[in-house]
Amino acid sequence: MNIDELKAHLVNLISNIPDEKLEHFAATIEKVADCYKNTALRAVLMVQDNRDQTQLIYSINAWTGQATEMIVALAEGLRSAEKQGNRPLN
């Protein structure tokens, strides 16, 4: 896929996101893009498909060990927030 095809594909993807989810998508994709622009930033994105119970994990600027540490820290933070009754997710 060349760059023009990729751009058209991305525009098509974005145009199919419901309006009420676009602001959250924009904030999320901005942070992901920041990671691609700055090697000092790391990210791990996990996508779970409930249809077939599969998970895909994408890491940006993170080795396996770093990604694992990030996922563990996320799990601990979510557990702590849940115990306190907080809603930590956007």
N, C-alpha and C positions, 0 to 999 in steps of 0.2 A: 504494500500500500504506500503510495507516495504521499507527500505532505499535504497536497490539496485534497486527496481522497480522505486522508485522516481528518483534516479539518471539517470536511463535509460530513463525515461520519459522526464527529463530536457534536456538530450542530444538530444533526438528526437525533442523537441521543438526548440532548438537552431539550429539544422541542417536544419530546414525549414525556417529560417529567411534569406531573401535575403542578399547577401554579402554586398551590399551597405548600409545596415541598421545595420550590426553587430557591428560596432564601437559605434554607438549611444546606441544600446542595452547593450553593455558591460559597458559603462559609467553609464547608468541608473541602471542596476542591481547591479553594485558595490555599488552605493549609497544606494540602498534598503538593500543590505546585511549589510552595515555598520550600518544601523538602527537596524537590528536584533541583531547585535553584541554589540551595545552600547546603553543602555537605555537612555542616555542623548540626543540622536538624535531621531527626530520624522519625520514621513513622512505621506503624504496622497496621494493616487493614485486614480484617477478617470478614469474609462473607460466608454466611451459612445459608444453604438452600434447604428449606424445610420439606421440599417435595421429595428429595432423595437422601436427605440427611448428610449431605456432603459439606465440607468446609474448604474454602480456599484462603490462603494466607499470603499476603503480599507485603514485602518489607521494602522500605526505601532507606538507603544509607545505613542499613543495620545488618550485621552478621546474625547468624542463627542464635548465638548466645545472647546478643543484645535484644533481639526480637523476643526471645523467651523471657528475659528480664522485664521487658516492657509489658508483656502480656500478664505476667505474674503481678506486677505492680498495679496494672489495671484491675485485675480480679480482686486484689486486696482492697483497693480504693472503692470499688463497687460494693464489696461486702461491708466495709466500714460505713459507707454512706447509707446503705440499706438499713443497717442497725440503728443509725441515727435518724432514720426517716427522711433523709434528704433525697432529692432527685438529681443526681449528678450528670445525667445525659442531656444533651441539647434538645 
